Amino acid sequence: MVARVFYSVIFTLIFSVAQAQTMLSRADVMRLAERSASVEVARARLASVEAQAADAGVGLSGSVTGSAAVVSTVPTAGASNFTYPWDIQFNLRFAGIWGEAQDARVQASLNLERAKRSLLAARVRAITSAVSLWHGIRRGLANLEVARLALDLATLEDRAAEARFQAGGITVVDRERFSIAVDIATLDVTRAEVRLDGLRLQFEALFGVRNPTIKQGWTGLPEPRVTEAQLEAREDVFEARAAAIGAGIQQSQAQREVLPVVSLEGNWRGSAGEFNWGVNQYLAVSLGYSYPIIIPIGVSQSFSIGLSLRIPLNPWKFSSVSAFSRQVSAAQRSLDTAIAIAKADISNKRAALALTRSSLQLALRSAEYAARQVERIRVRVSAGTASVVDVKRAELDALKANAQILEAQFETDAAILDICAAYAFPLEAQ
């Protein structure tokens, strides 16, 4: 007996834990959204771009090439002849002097900021979808309850109509109208069940939680307190600023087409040695200054270095520089327009939030009135001045009023999330 009670308690605890794991609040689904596939992909891309940005903007570029060979000649009497010639060349370009390295750093910085913005946008979208789905299941449950109560009411009215028809109080046409109302209410229940099942399947597909139980408690999401500086995270503002910066880079590149470029070139040549009764010295000649080095074992080398200056003869390029200057000015005007549009968009979304909050207050008042009406009808039933059908109608009105509260709560959260999306500012789980 004790063992049976013990196992019964254990089973109850396990079942309770399992239920608690699927009882999801809005904060729970917001945390689940942070681990969604789209957010993880954006995080991985950001990590890749960060690695690329770390390597960008090196002020020097160049290359080193080398070669080696073993040469054997037919030895003369008493001598052997083995030669190991080699050749190393290098060139070095001072790109940073004329701003090319800085351009590369700026471009890498833009790519990095774009990847960060993409992550923010992915987080906002994932959280918005998760919260909308959570509200959708809440509203789906409420709508299903309304549809079932409407079916109960239609069934009661249909039975009353049948009794009146049998007594000759209504015509066949009136009787058929009540039967059709039952069929319509039955179809509404089926539709509500299908919609709710679809939402639950969508939730399972996104978050891996099967048949979730939604917590009904709700508090308003906090309105994001962000500054105008965070407008940069918006895609339209960011891309407008990136276009302005890109125009500046193009202007800089056009300017470099008419400016000199400095480069450093050199090579190092020689032979690894020649082993015979005589020593031959080889001097490798290259452009620039050459300094021979003679190693005691019979190795002859030479090192040359040259500093070159490229002066382009492209006078027609000056016109393209002027054209890019006009492009920079136009891009700056586009950026100013994008910022103005963003501010107007956010202002409109804040106004919409005020309207949804007013709608929520109205829905709460309507629900309170509907609840009082139910109590009044029940009192009238006790006094014999109202019927069970009247009670069902009042209860249906109360359920519809409660469903309107859920709708207003969803619209309030959606308005908050719209503001977050306007700023590309993801809310933390609340």
Secondary structure, 3 states (H helix, E strand, C coil): CHHHHHHHHHHHHHHHHHHHHHEECHHHHHHHHCCCHHHHHHHHHHHHHHHHHHCCCCCCEEEEEEEECCEEECCCCCCCEEEEEEEEEEEEECHHHHCHHHHHHHHHHHHHHHHHHHHHHHHHHHHHHHHHHHHHHHHHHHHHHHHHHHHHHHHHHHHHHHHHHHCCCCCHHHHHHHHHHHHHHHHHHHHHHHHHHHHHHHHHHHHCCCCCEECCCCCCCCCCCCCHHHHHHCHHHHHHHHHHHHHHHHHHHHHHCCCCEEEEEEEEEEEEEECCCCCCCCCCCCCCEEEEEEECCCEEEEEEEEEEEECCCCCCHHHHHHHHHHHHHHHHHHHHHHHHHHHHHHHHHHHHHHHHHHHHHHHHHHHHHHHHHHHHHHHHHHHCCCCHHHHHHHHHHHHHHHHHHHHHHHHHHHHHHHHHHHHCCCCCCC
